[in-house]
Amino acid sequence: MDMTAEACDVAVIGGGPAGSTAAALLARRGHHVIALEKAHHPRFHIGESLLPMNLPVFERLGVLEKVHRLGVLKRGADFEADNEHGYRTFAFARALGASPPHAYQVWRADFDRMLFEHARECGADAREGHEVLGIEQSGARDTRLEVRTDGGRSYRIQTRYVVDASGRDTFLAAKRKLRRKNSQHQSAAIFGHFRGAAARDGEDAGNISIYGFEHGWLWMIPLPDGVMSVGAVCRPEYLKQRKGRTLQFLLDALKCNPALWQRMKSAELIGNEVRVTGNYSYDSRQLGGPGWILVGDAFAFLDPVFSTGVYLAMSGAERAAALVDSALREPATEPALLRRLEKRQRAGLQRFSFFIYRFNSPVMRQLFRHPSNRWRLEQAVISMLAGDLFDTPRVLWRVKLFRLVYGLCALRDWRRWRAEQRYRLAQARSQFTGGNTPLDKC
């Protein structure tokens, strides 16, 4: 251990979208920032589908053109429907608010590497292969981190502020015993990348497709170079049945939906690799405190059905960077800023969660299969799919009205609704130890 501590203004733990965003913006504001990523880019990460509300963040960060070069244009999301096409496209151009009319699908390995390199270009000291092992806080502006490189060297950093963007490792939340399992919802996922899967026609070719099946939901995400990300998000009890070859279990799940399976008839798995991850949903009891803050998945993670992860991570990191800058310049403002940001973040999570928790319910699936735009509710749902659930009043009050419509529909079929709710809560108590995206050879 090198006992001489390096000094900096802000230490950022994690080099994913949240950490890279916070590091870049704080370095731009003149702070000495050290960003620490335990792996080396490019590294695998699931979560390839971005939202339109990501685009204004990209523009403010200065990476919009880079994302455009990396991505597949995504004009909307499609869900199963009882029409001649078998699906209905929720086009982002029809959203109520000011959200952009498109988004992108990206290889996360390339996307995350680009953001980390951009943070370095903005002036952050961005280090790869440096893992934070310990933390000791002596005061609000005096924290020491113990760091080890993958070459075996250990050293210390003394920092005035810690931004934890460690993702699902939840470094600080685990150290402070803040992480709590979601009592309302739990899921697990199994997925792979394929060539030869059929894309949608025309302008829908880049859209994400969502399908239902008895044990959860299925996705198809078009990626560059003709690759399709295909997977299933399942109830934990279903995935526990996995025995033998993981590929066959995934294919059996995909076969449960004939429309999706039809698109897979010429598909071949790339690299003979299928991945499994579990214990999806959690949050932390606290967003931050004197001299530290949690951003992105280090604070909370939701089931990915609406692709909210990257947007919540980057938008939260953008606001966290402004908070840290203010706290370092005017420490007295920190407590009020933390309370305000935590209230905002939890409100957004709660709005998304209403749809996520109920997505597998017969009532919600029926509403998505047969949407009505009375009172412009369908457009409000599109705004939700675009990520616009924080600051647009005409979207927010219609989302509240949608919840009322959902409740009335549930009352009409309350036995099925109640049975599904009981099953969902029972699954939330279930344990699945599928790990954090380990590799399973087929």
Secondary structure, DSSP 8 states (H G I E B T S, - for coil): -EEEEEEEEEEEE--SHHHHHHHHHHHHTT--EEEEESS-SS------B--TTHHHHHHHHT-HHHHHHH-EEE-EEEEE-SSSSSEEEEEGGG-SSS--S-EEE--HHHHHHHHHHHHHHTT-EEEESEEEEEEEEEETTEEEEEEEETTS-EEEEEEEEEEE--GGG-HHHHHTT-EEE-SS---EEEEEEEES----SGGGGG-EEEEEETTEEEEEEEEGGGEEEEEEEE-HHHHTT--S-HHHHHHHHHHTSHHHHHHTTT-EESTTEEEEE----EEES-SEETTEEE-GGGTEE--GGG--HHHHHHHHHHHHHHHHHHHHH-GGGHHHHHHHHHHHHHHHHHHHHHHHHHTTSHHHHHHHHS---GGGHHHHHHHHHTT--SS-HHHHHHHHHHHHHHHHHHHHTHHHHHHHHHHHHHHHT------SS-EEE-
